[in-house]
Amino acid sequence: MRRMKPPNSQPERVAWYRVPVVWLGVLILAASLAGCVWIIVASVQYRDEALPVSSHSVMGVPAHPHPPPASSR
């Protein structure tokens, strides 16, 4: 007659690299970082034109709003 093993009170430990959710998280993180790098590299080719502002600016942002354009009626 075979004896059954008593139930283990502690769950079996699984190595982190054998859990598919961890690999999914690593894949999403790598894709996010690659996307950030791609956006930065792609944006280098476009110039940041200065705005035609004659008023005072604070840290490069106009301090006063532009007047609304005259409507052509």
Buried (B, 14 or more C-beta within 10 A) or exposed (E): EEEEEEEEEEEEEEEEEEEEEEEEEEEEEEEEEEEEEEEEEEEEEEEEEEEEEEEEEEEEEEEEEEEEEEEEE
